[in-house]
């Protein structure tokens, strides 16, 4: 209550002193004119009291209370910390100011990170009687402005916002603003707060979606990796059982290679990529088992430089190409056959090729089976567009499948 009375009393005193000075001048010049000034002054002060209480009512309506003297002021200042770089914060502030009703002109200077805008007075009561000659309008600031700037920080920015009448500070003794500048400052602050909340929700949604997509990718990769030919294990155990009666040494060698194969085939709890070296050991054990089963029909040639062995590679991918070469290339063909595995590095890519001299693309599968589809899908899920699988005919017969992957790759990707 004291703040209200002081605010009204200050305004009435300022107008009283103004008309007292006019009365002294008018009475000295011509005394009937002094009486006229006195009459006008009394009427004007009555209007001042009315408009002052209207201003208090508007401020209380906007602010919800009159406990702070700053809310009663015609000049409002806000400082807002935002977690954005200066350019992004400037765009946020500029958009919030442009959304204000009654904005006449906006002068945005991005290089200086400053914004200057003028606003029209929108009478909340719609009093247009007598227009500019309405005594009630003399007490209310008709022209306001917004001065805003962005202060750079370390990864953050501070927004400085000033909403005030367009006249010098002395006008505060004679005019109120009906809470317009308080309303503008609060509106801009709320708009920025809403934008920050929406941005935060969008980031949370994106993060949740990323986690979900990663989990789905891991599930799909696990499913693809699980689609390994199960008959290989059964056939190997059956062959080892038979060899224990006819050729114990070969049975012992086969079981040793099977142990090596299974050791490299255990699921990875950390979902990390394997390496080219580990995958070669798995494929070598697999082919050694088949050599015992197929005898002299199968030959193996490896040509992979040691410096390429640490290259990250999805588990079972090389194995899939080897199995594909055996199943669709060599097994259907009578006579001897050879599997070649060689690796080369070109710029930032490592190419690993599995070739055979079997039936080639004239066979039944034609290189389009589930194994190669799985390889392409896993490459896409793990590497995106950074890895490829290419098929080509081998000379004079057979086929060659080449996987090209980045020489180095982030270990936090959704690998399986």
C-alpha positions as CSV (number, residue, x, y, z in Angstrom):
1,X,0.0,0.0,0.0
2,X,2.8,2.4,0.8
3,X,4.4,1.8,-2.6
4,X,1.1,2.5,-4.3
5,X,0.5,5.8,-2.4
6,X,4.1,6.9,-3.0
7,X,3.8,6.1,-6.8
8,X,0.5,8.1,-7.1
9,X,1.8,11.0,-4.8
10,X,5.0,11.4,-6.9
11,X,3.0,11.6,-10.1
12,X,0.5,14.1,-8.7
13,X,3.3,16.2,-7.2
14,X,5.1,16.4,-10.5
15,X,2.0,17.6,-12.4
16,X,1.1,20.0,-9.6
17,X,4.5,21.6,-9.7
18,X,4.3,21.8,-13.5
19,X,0.9,23.6,-13.4
20,X,2.1,25.8,-10.5
21,X,5.0,27.0,-12.7
22,X,2.5,27.6,-15.6
23,X,0.1,29.5,-13.2
24,X,2.9,31.8,-12.0
25,X,3.9,32.7,-15.6
26,X,0.3,33.1,-16.8
27,X,-0.8,35.1,-13.8
28,X,2.1,37.5,-14.2
29,X,1.3,37.9,-17.9
30,X,-2.5,38.2,-17.5
31,X,-4.4,37.2,-14.3
32,X,-7.5,35.8,-16.0
33,X,-5.2,33.4,-17.9
34,X,-3.8,32.2,-14.5
35,X,-7.3,31.3,-13.4
36,X,-7.7,29.2,-16.6
37,X,-4.5,27.4,-16.0
38,X,-5.6,26.6,-12.5
39,X,-8.9,25.1,-13.8
40,X,-7.1,23.0,-16.4
41,X,-4.5,21.9,-13.8
42,X,-7.2,20.7,-11.4
43,X,-8.9,18.7,-14.2
44,X,-5.6,17.3,-15.4
45,X,-4.5,16.2,-11.9
46,X,-7.9,14.4,-11.5
47,X,-7.1,12.6,-14.7
48,X,-3.5,11.9,-13.4
49,X,-4.9,10.2,-10.3
50,X,-7.3,8.1,-12.3
51,X,-4.6,7.0,-14.8
52,X,-2.1,6.4,-12.0
53,X,-4.5,3.9,-10.3
54,X,-5.2,2.3,-13.7
55,X,-1.5,1.8,-14.1
56,X,-1.3,0.2,-10.7
57,X,-4.2,-2.1,-11.6
58,X,-2.6,-3.2,-14.8
59,X,0.8,-3.9,-13.2
60,X,-0.9,-6.0,-10.5
61,X,-2.8,-7.8,-13.2
62,X,0.4,-8.6,-15.1
63,X,2.8,-9.2,-12.2
64,X,0.3,-10.7,-9.8
65,X,1.6,-8.5,-7.0
66,X,2.9,-5.1,-6.2
67,X,5.5,-6.2,-3.6
68,X,8.5,-5.2,-5.8
69,X,9.1,-1.5,-6.7
70,X,10.7,-2.7,-10.0
71,X,7.3,-3.9,-11.2
72,X,5.9,-0.3,-10.9
73,X,8.6,1.2,-13.0
74,X,8.1,2.3,-16.6
75,X,11.6,0.9,-17.5
76,X,12.1,-2.9,-17.3
77,X,15.4,-4.8,-17.6
78,X,15.9,-8.5,-17.8
79,X,19.1,-10.6,-18.0
80,X,18.6,-14.2,-19.2
81,X,21.2,-16.9,-19.4
82,X,20.8,-19.4,-22.3
83,X,22.9,-22.5,-23.1
84,X,23.5,-21.4,-26.7
85,X,26.3,-19.8,-28.7
86,X,25.9,-16.1,-29.4
87,X,24.6,-16.5,-33.0
88,X,21.9,-19.0,-32.0
89,X,20.9,-16.9,-28.9
90,X,20.6,-13.8,-31.2
91,X,18.2,-15.6,-33.5
92,X,16.2,-16.8,-30.5
93,X,16.0,-13.2,-29.1
94,X,15.2,-11.7,-32.5
95,X,12.3,-14.1,-33.1
96,X,10.8,-13.5,-29.6
97,X,10.8,-9.7,-30.2
98,X,9.2,-10.0,-33.6
99,X,6.3,-11.9,-32.2
100,X,5.3,-9.0,-29.9
101,X,2.1,-7.2,-30.9
102,X,2.5,-3.5,-31.9
103,X,6.1,-3.8,-33.0
104,X,6.7,-1.1,-35.6
105,X,10.2,-1.5,-36.7
106,X,13.1,-3.7,-35.8
107,X,16.8,-2.9,-36.5
108,X,18.8,-6.1,-36.0
109,X,22.6,-5.8,-36.2
110,X,23.9,-9.4,-36.1
111,X,27.6,-8.3,-36.3
112,X,27.1,-6.3,-33.0
113,X,24.6,-8.8,-31.5
114,X,22.2,-5.9,-30.9
115,X,18.5,-5.4,-31.6
116,X,16.5,-2.1,-31.4
117,X,12.7,-2.0,-31.9
118,X,10.0,0.5,-31.5
119,X,6.5,-0.4,-30.3
120,X,3.1,1.3,-30.6
121,X,1.0,2.0,-27.6
122,X,-2.0,-0.4,-27.6
123,X,-4.5,1.1,-25.2
124,X,-5.7,-1.9,-23.1
125,X,-9.0,0.0,-22.3
126,X,-9.7,1.2,-25.9
127,X,-10.2,4.9,-24.8
128,X,-10.0,6.9,-28.1
129,X,-12.2,9.8,-27.2
130,X,-10.7,13.1,-28.4
131,X,-7.7,11.2,-29.8
132,X,-4.4,13.0,-29.0
133,X,-6.3,15.7,-27.1
134,X,-7.7,13.2,-24.6
135,X,-6.2,14.3,-21.2
136,X,-5.9,10.7,-20.1
137,X,-3.4,10.1,-23.0
138,X,-1.1,12.9,-21.7
139,X,-0.3,10.8,-18.7
140,X,0.6,7.6,-20.6
141,X,3.7,7.0,-22.6
142,X,2.6,6.7,-26.2
143,X,6.0,5.6,-27.6
144,X,8.0,2.7,-26.2
145,X,11.1,0.9,-27.4
146,X,13.0,-2.3,-26.9
147,X,16.8,-2.5,-26.6
148,X,18.3,-6.0,-26.6
149,X,21.8,-7.4,-26.9
150,X,23.6,-10.7,-26.6
151,X,26.8,-11.1,-24.4
152,X,29.0,-13.9,-25.5
153,X,30.1,-16.5,-23.0
154,X,31.9,-19.8,-23.0
155,X,29.4,-22.1,-24.7
156,X,26.5,-20.0,-23.2
157,X,25.2,-16.5,-23.8
158,X,23.5,-13.8,-21.7
159,X,20.6,-11.9,-23.1
160,X,20.2,-8.3,-21.9
161,X,16.7,-6.9,-22.5
162,X,15.5,-3.3,-21.8
163,X,11.8,-2.3,-22.4
164,X,11.3,1.4,-21.7
165,X,9.5,4.6,-22.9
166,X,11.2,6.3,-25.9
167,X,11.6,9.5,-23.9
168,X,14.3,10.5,-21.5
169,X,14.1,9.3,-17.8
170,X,12.7,12.6,-16.6
171,X,9.4,11.6,-18.3
172,X,8.9,9.0,-15.5
173,X,7.9,11.9,-13.2
174,X,5.0,12.8,-15.5
175,X,3.9,9.6,-17.2
176,X,3.0,6.0,-16.6
177,X,3.0,3.2,-19.2
178,X,0.0,1.2,-18.1
179,X,2.4,-1.7,-17.5
180,X,3.1,-2.0,-21.3
181,X,6.8,-2.3,-20.9
182,X,6.4,-4.8,-18.0
183,X,4.1,-6.8,-20.3
184,X,6.6,-6.7,-23.2
185,X,9.5,-7.8,-21.0
186,X,7.5,-10.7,-19.5
187,X,6.2,-11.8,-22.9
188,X,9.7,-11.9,-24.4
189,X,11.0,-13.8,-21.3
190,X,8.2,-16.3,-21.5
191,X,8.7,-16.8,-25.2
192,X,12.4,-17.5,-24.7
193,X,11.6,-19.8,-21.8
194,X,9.1,-21.7,-24.0
195,X,11.6,-22.0,-26.8
196,X,14.2,-23.4,-24.4
197,X,11.7,-25.9,-23.0
198,X,10.7,-27.0,-26.5
199,X,14.4,-27.3,-27.5
200,X,15.1,-29.4,-24.3
201,X,12.1,-31.6,-25.0
202,X,13.2,-32.1,-28.6
203,X,16.7,-33.0,-27.5
204,X,15.3,-35.5,-25.0
205,X,13.0,-37.0,-27.6
206,X,15.9,-37.2,-30.1
207,X,18.1,-38.8,-27.4
208,X,15.3,-41.3,-26.6
209,X,14.8,-42.1,-30.2
210,X,18.6,-42.5,-30.7
211,X,18.7,-45.0,-27.8
212,X,15.7,-46.9,-29.2
213,X,17.1,-47.0,-32.7
214,X,20.5,-48.2,-31.3
215,X,18.7,-51.0,-29.3
216,X,16.7,-52.0,-32.4
217,X,19.9,-52.0,-34.5
218,X,21.6,-54.2,-31.9
219,X,18.7,-56.6,-31.9
220,X,18.7,-56.8,-35.7
221,X,22.5,-57.3,-35.7
222,X,22.1,-60.0,-33.1
223,X,19.4,-61.7,-35.2
224,X,21.5,-61.5,-38.3
225,X,24.6,-62.9,-36.6
226,X,22.6,-65.7,-35.2
227,X,21.6,-66.9,-38.6
228,X,24.7,-69.1,-39.0
229,X,24.4,-72.5,-40.7
230,X,23.6,-74.9,-37.8
231,X,24.2,-78.0,-39.8
232,X,28.0,-77.3,-39.8
233,X,28.3,-78.1,-36.1
234,X,26.2,-81.2,-36.4
235,X,28.1,-82.5,-39.4
236,X,31.4,-81.8,-37.8
237,X,30.5,-83.7,-34.6
238,X,29.2,-86.6,-36.7
239,X,32.4,-86.6,-38.7
240,X,34.5,-86.5,-35.6
241,X,32.5,-89.4,-34.1
242,X,33.1,-91.5,-37.2
243,X,36.9,-90.6,-37.3
244,X,37.4,-91.7,-33.7
245,X,36.8,-95.2,-34.9
246,X,38.6,-95.1,-38.3
247,X,41.2,-92.3,-37.9
248,X,41.7,-91.1,-34.3
249,X,44.5,-88.7,-35.3
250,X,42.2,-86.9,-37.8
251,X,39.4,-86.9,-35.2
252,X,41.7,-85.3,-32.7
253,X,42.7,-82.6,-35.2
254,X,39.1,-82.0,-36.2
255,X,38.0,-81.5,-32.6
256,X,41.0,-79.1,-32.0
257,X,39.9,-77.0,-35.0
258,X,36.3,-77.1,-33.8
259,X,37.4,-75.8,-30.4
260,X,39.3,-73.0,-32.0
261,X,36.3,-72.2,-34.2
262,X,33.9,-72.1,-31.3
263,X,36.3,-70.0,-29.2
264,X,36.2,-67.3,-31.8
265,X,32.4,-67.7,-32.2
266,X,31.3,-67.0,-28.6
267,X,29.0,-64.0,-28.3
268,X,30.7,-60.7,-27.3
269,X,29.2,-59.3,-24.1
270,X,30.6,-55.8,-24.9
271,X,29.0,-55.8,-28.4
272,X,32.3,-54.6,-29.7
273,X,33.7,-55.2,-33.2
274,X,36.0,-58.1,-33.8
275,X,39.2,-57.8,-35.8
276,X,40.3,-59.1,-39.2
277,X,42.9,-61.2,-37.4
278,X,40.3,-62.9,-35.2
279,X,38.0,-63.5,-38.1
280,X,40.8,-65.0,-40.1
281,X,41.5,-67.4,-37.2
282,X,37.8,-68.4,-37.1
283,X,37.7,-68.9,-40.9
284,X,40.9,-70.8,-40.9
285,X,39.6,-73.2,-38.3
286,X,36.4,-73.7,-40.2
287,X,38.3,-74.5,-43.5
288,X,40.7,-76.8,-41.7
289,X,37.7,-78.8,-40.5
290,X,36.3,-78.9,-44.0
291,X,39.7,-80.0,-45.4
292,X,39.6,-83.0,-43.1
293,X,36.0,-83.8,-44.3
294,X,36.6,-83.1,-48.0
295,X,40.2,-84.3,-48.2
296,X,42.3,-83.1,-51.1
297,X,39.3,-81.5,-52.8
298,X,39.8,-78.3,-50.8
299,X,42.8,-76.0,-50.9
300,X,43.3,-72.8,-49.0
301,X,45.5,-69.8,-49.8
302,X,45.8,-66.8,-47.5
303,X,47.4,-63.5,-48.3
304,X,46.7,-60.9,-45.6
305,X,49.5,-58.5,-44.5
306,X,50.1,-58.5,-40.7
307,X,49.5,-54.7,-40.5
308,X,45.8,-55.3,-41.5
309,X,45.0,-57.8,-38.8
310,X,43.9,-55.2,-36.2
311,X,41.4,-53.8,-38.7
312,X,37.9,-53.6,-36.9
313,X,35.4,-56.0,-38.6
314,X,32.0,-57.2,-37.5
315,X,32.0,-60.8,-36.2
316,X,31.1,-63.7,-38.5
317,X,31.1,-61.4,-41.6
318,X,34.2,-63.0,-43.2
319,X,32.9,-66.4,-42.1
320,X,29.7,-65.8,-44.0
321,X,31.6,-65.1,-47.2
322,X,33.7,-68.3,-46.7
323,X,30.6,-70.4,-46.1
324,X,29.0,-68.9,-49.1
325,X,32.0,-69.8,-51.3
326,X,32.0,-73.4,-50.1
327,X,28.2,-73.9,-50.2
328,X,27.5,-72.3,-53.6
329,X,30.9,-72.5,-55.3
330,X,32.9,-75.6,-54.4
331,X,30.6,-78.2,-53.0
332,X,28.3,-78.4,-56.0
333,X,31.3,-78.7,-58.3
334,X,33.1,-82.1,-58.7
335,X,36.8,-82.2,-58.3
336,X,39.3,-80.0,-56.5
337,X,38.7,-76.4,-55.5
338,X,40.5,-73.5,-53.9
339,X,39.5,-70.7,-51.5
340,X,41.6,-67.5,-51.6
341,X,41.4,-64.9,-48.8
342,X,43.5,-61.8,-49.3
343,X,43.4,-58.3,-47.9
344,X,44.7,-54.9,-49.2
345,X,44.6,-51.3,-47.9
346,X,43.7,-48.5,-50.2
347,X,43.8,-44.9,-48.8
348,X,41.5,-45.1,-45.7
349,X,39.7,-48.3,-46.7
350,X,40.6,-52.0,-46.1
351,X,39.4,-54.5,-48.7
352,X,39.1,-58.2,-47.8
353,X,38.3,-60.6,-50.6
354,X,37.1,-64.2,-50.5
355,X,37.4,-65.9,-53.9
356,X,36.8,-69.4,-55.2
357,X,37.1,-71.3,-58.4
358,X,33.8,-73.0,-58.2
359,X,30.6,-72.7,-60.2
360,X,30.5,-68.9,-59.9
361,X,27.3,-67.0,-60.8
362,X,26.1,-69.8,-63.0
363,X,25.2,-71.8,-59.8
364,X,21.7,-72.0,-58.3
365,X,22.1,-69.3,-55.8
366,X,23.8,-66.8,-58.1
367,X,25.3,-64.9,-55.2
368,X,21.9,-63.5,-53.9
369,X,21.3,-65.8,-50.9
370,X,20.4,-64.9,-47.3
371,X,24.1,-64.9,-46.3
372,X,25.0,-62.0,-48.6
373,X,21.9,-60.1,-47.8
374,X,22.8,-60.4,-44.1
375,X,26.3,-59.1,-44.8
376,X,24.9,-56.0,-46.7
377,X,22.4,-55.3,-43.9
378,X,25.0,-55.6,-41.2
379,X,27.4,-53.3,-43.1
380,X,24.6,-50.7,-43.4
381,X,23.7,-50.9,-39.7
382,X,27.3,-50.7,-38.5
383,X,29.0,-48.4,-41.0
384,X,26.2,-46.6,-42.9
385,X,27.5,-45.7,-46.3
386,X,31.2,-46.0,-45.3
387,X,31.4,-49.8,-46.2
388,X,30.4,-51.8,-49.2
389,X,30.1,-55.4,-50.4
390,X,30.9,-56.1,-54.1
391,X,30.6,-59.3,-56.1
392,X,32.6,-60.1,-59.2
393,X,33.4,-63.1,-61.4
394,X,36.7,-64.9,-60.7
395,X,38.9,-65.9,-63.7
396,X,38.7,-68.5,-65.2
397,X,35.8,-69.7,-63.0
398,X,34.2,-69.0,-59.7
399,X,33.3,-65.8,-57.9
400,X,34.9,-63.2,-55.6
401,X,33.2,-61.2,-52.8
402,X,35.0,-58.1,-51.4
403,X,34.1,-56.3,-48.2
404,X,35.5,-52.7,-48.0
405,X,35.4,-51.1,-44.5
406,X,37.1,-48.1,-42.9
407,X,40.6,-48.8,-41.6
408,X,39.5,-47.3,-38.2
409,X,36.1,-47.0,-36.8
410,X,34.5,-45.7,-33.5
411,X,34.0,-48.4,-31.0
412,X,30.9,-46.9,-29.5
413,X,28.7,-47.6,-32.5
414,X,25.9,-50.2,-32.2
415,X,28.2,-53.1,-33.0
416,X,27.5,-56.8,-32.5
